[in-house]
Amino acid sequence: MSRKIAVRLILAAALGLGAAAFLRLFPARVDRPAPRLVAARIIASRRAHLPPSAAAATATVVPAAPDPGEAAPPPVVLRLRELAVRDPAAALALADAALDDADSRTIAAAATYALLEANWPELAQQEVELWSRRGRAAAIGSSPFQAVAWQLARDSDRAAAEWLARLPDSAERNVAMTGTAANWANHDPRAAMAWAESLPDFATRAAAMGKVLRVWGDHDPGAAADWVAQNSE
């Protein structure tokens, strides 16, 4: 598949169009509409045709700790928060011991958030790396990856993205990669798109590029349309 066709398919997915419908916007005819105009019209009108809940989904994907106004967290989560403040090693040991439990994802996420909130970002990062390299990504879920990446992105979007890229491939890590690309697009969409395009796995690359394009199109539809036109013709 050529890069130009791939860009068109990714844009189709980002805009919620069927692939065939979008490809028809670029027919092999002399009288076809200017690609920038087509892309600009679609991107600019996209949010107007979406319900509020769908439009809100185009915003930055930023993992957040549980809302304290919601239901009281399980006792193990409260225990992790307590340990993270006074004995972070014990918090990690508790999370490690729960990786084979049914609620392992909840506990791993809670441990990661607790360490970050207790100002132990290096420990949280090291533990997520360890879990990932031990092949436990499915047990911990995507939230620990996202939480650490978001922490790193406070200083550098690129550092967050490159940290994720160095970890072993997994579906959970890849979810965090696409979210990191979307967050990066709020600050530097061209750099975010260039990074997303460099990802080796096509499915992850397409998802990351699609998220970047949605954020970019919401913030600057003209520039997003220019990029589409330049890269799909």
Residue pairs with C-beta under 8 A, 6 or more apart in sequence:
3 231
4 231
4 232
4 233
5 23
6 202
6 206
7 209
7 228
7 231
7 232
8 19
8 22
8 23
8 26
8 232
9 19
9 22
9 23
9 206
10 206
10 209
10 210
10 213
11 22
11 39
11 210
11 213
11 228
11 232
12 18
12 19
12 21
12 22
12 23
13 19
13 206
13 210
14 209
14 210
14 211
14 213
14 214
14 217
15 22
15 42
15 43
15 46
16 46
17 42
25 33
25 35
25 38
25 42
26 32
26 35
26 38
26 232
26 233
34 229
35 228
35 229
35 232
35 233
36 225
36 226
36 228
36 229
37 225
39 224
39 225
39 228
39 229
39 232
40 221
40 222
40 225
43 217
43 221
43 224
43 225
43 228
44 217
44 221
44 225
46 217
47 55
47 58
47 218
50 58
58 214
58 215
58 217
58 218
59 215
59 218
60 182
60 183
60 185
60 186
60 215
61 146
61 178
61 179
61 182
61 183
61 211
62 150
62 179
62 183
63 143
63 146
63 147
63 150
63 179
65 113
65 117
66 73
66 77
66 113
73 110
74 103
74 106
76 94
76 98
76 103
76 107
76 110
77 106
77 107
77 110
77 114
79 94
80 91
80 94
80 95
80 107
80 110
80 111
80 114
81 110
81 114
81 117
81 118
83 90
83 91
83 94
83 114
84 91
84 111
84 114
84 115
84 117
84 118
84 120
85 118
88 115
88 118
88 120
88 123
91 111
91 114
91 115
92 111
92 115
92 123
92 127
94 107
94 111
95 107
95 108
95 110
95 111
95 127
98 104
98 107
98 108
99 108
99 131
99 136
99 139
99 140
100 139
101 107
104 139
104 140
104 141
105 139
105 140
105 141
105 143
108 131
108 139
108 140
108 141
108 143
108 144
109 140
109 141
109 143
109 144
109 147
111 127
111 144
112 124
112 127
112 128
112 143
112 144
112 147
112 148
113 143
113 147
115 121
115 123
115 124
115 127
116 124
116 147
116 148
116 151
121 148
121 151
124 144
124 147
124 148
124 151
125 148
125 151
125 152
125 163
127 144
128 140
128 144
128 145
128 148
129 167
131 137
131 139
131 140
131 144
132 145
132 167
132 168
132 170
132 173
133 167
133 168
135 168
137 145
137 168
137 170
137 171
137 172
137 173
138 170
138 171
138 172
140 172
141 172
142 171
142 172
142 173
142 175
142 176
145 164
145 167
145 172
145 173
145 175
145 176
146 175
146 176
146 179
146 180
148 163
149 160
149 161
149 163
149 164
149 176
149 179
149 180
150 160
150 180
150 183
151 160
152 159
152 160
152 163
153 159
153 160
153 180
153 183
153 184
157 180
157 183
157 184
157 187
157 188
157 191
157 192
158 184
158 191
158 195
160 180
160 183
160 184
161 177
161 180
161 181
161 184
161 195
164 173
164 176
164 177
164 180
165 177
165 199
167 173
169 201
174 201
174 203
174 204
174 207
177 199
177 204
177 208
178 204
178 207
178 208
178 211
179 211
181 192
181 195
181 196
181 208
181 209
181 211
181 212
182 192
182 208
182 211
182 212
182 214
182 215
184 191
184 192
184 195
184 212
185 192
185 193
185 211
185 212
185 215
185 216
185 219
186 215
186 219
189 212
189 215
189 216
189 219
189 220
189 223
189 224
190 227
192 212
192 216
193 209
193 212
193 213
193 216
193 227
195 208
196 205
196 208
196 209
196 211
196 212
197 205
197 209
198 205
199 205
199 208
213 224
213 227
213 228
216 223
216 224
216 227
217 224
217 225
